[in-house]
Amino acid sequence: MAFSQDLRRGVHLTVVPSQKFKTVSAAVNFIAPLELNTLTERQLIANLWPVANAQYPDPRQLTMALQDLYGASLRTGVDREGALSIVSAQLQFLSDRTLPAGESLLPQALALLQSIVWQPLLQQGDYAPSFFKPERDNLDHELRSVMDSADNAAVLTAQKQYFQHAPEQAALLAGTPATIAAANAAQLAAYWTHMQDTDQIEIVITGDVDPQQAAAIVNAWSIAPRPIVPTPIQWTGKLPHLRQWQVAAPFQQSQLIMMYHLPVTYYGPKYFDYMVTDALFGGSASSLLFAAVREQASLAYYAGTDLDAQTGTTLLQAGIDPGTADQVRAIVAQTLEQLQTGDFTDVRLHSIQEELIGIRLGEADRQSDVNSRALLQRRLPDADMTTTTFTQGIQNVTREQVAACAKQYQLVVDFLQEGASHDD
C-alpha cells in the first residue's frame, strides 16, 4: 500500500514500497498550469539539472557523484499532462537489498537529488553562462530539427488549428524559436526562483524502501509551503468550427491529418470504452484503419490514430501518395461507419483488448511508469488506476459500447499537406 503524507502545504510525498524492483526511483515533480510563455524556461531548467550545480560545478564531478552511487542514473524532463506542466528530476539507484549488508544508499541518493534540483549553478545571481548558452543552443537545434520533419510539421499545423484558443496545447514543450532566442540567464534565474516558490511539489519514491525513513529525510529539506495548484489534469477548452484545407509542400509524400473531438475524460466513466474503440479504429497495427488503408488499398505508408483522453482528442495521421487523399478520406469514413454499426469480428476485438492489456502489464514492470501513475493518482484521487481494474475495464468493453463511442467522433480538423507528385 502506498504511503502518502503532506510535508507542508503544497508539498507532498508518496512512497510506493515494492520488492518487485532491484532499484529505488526518487522523483521530484514541479507542477504548474500549462502556459505558452513559460514553456522554454521550464524546459531549460530541466535540461540544466543534469549538467552541473552549485555543489558539483563541473559536469565531471556530477558524473562521479552518480558513479559513487553504484552507477545511479538521472533523468530530467518536462511533461504535458492535460492542462498541467510537470517538470521532473528522477534519480534511480540500487536498493539496499542488492548491496553489502549494512550499506544504504537512500540518504546519500536523496541528498544528491536535493542538490541537483535546488542548488543551480549561478554566477552573480544568473545561470552560469558557460552552461546556459550551450543548453539554449542545443534546445534551439532540437526544436528546429523537429519542425523540419514533414510529418511533424503537418501535425503541428493541424494542432495549431484545433487548439487555436489554447496555443499552449499545440506548442512543442521547448516553446518556439522566438521564445528560445529571447531566453537569457538572468530571466531564467528569476523564473527558477518563481517556480521553486510557487509550483506545487510532488515527491514520489518507489522501490524497496522504508516509507518512514524516506519521509524523515525528505521532510528535512528546506522547502517552503506554497499554494495548491487548482488546475485539473483535464483540458476542456473551446473548440473551433470544422475546417478542411490543404497546402502544397516540397515533399514526395503527403500527410493527411484529421483531428476528432471525443466526449472522453482521463479515467472517466467511458475511458476504457474509448481506449478500445480508438485502438480498433486506428490506434494499433491490428486496427481496421491500418488494414483498410495500408494492407488492402495500399494507399498509405502508415496510418493510425493517437488518443489523448486528457484533452478529449484523437489525431489521425496518414502518410500517403500525392493525389490519393480523397480515397483515403473515403476509407476513413467507411472504417468509422464499420465501428458505428459493430461490423468487426470478435477475434479482432479480443486481439485489440489483449494488446492494450499487454501494454499496461509492460508499464507495470517499468519503475518510471509506476512513478508517473502515482503522480497522476494524486490529481485524480477518486480514480482506480490499478492494473487489475484496467485489465477488467478493457476486457468488459462490448461491441455495443464500441459502436456507441464511434458515433461520438466529431471531426474538427481535416488538413492535407500535399506533397509533390513523382511526375512533377
Disulfide bonds with the S-S distance in Angstrom:
none
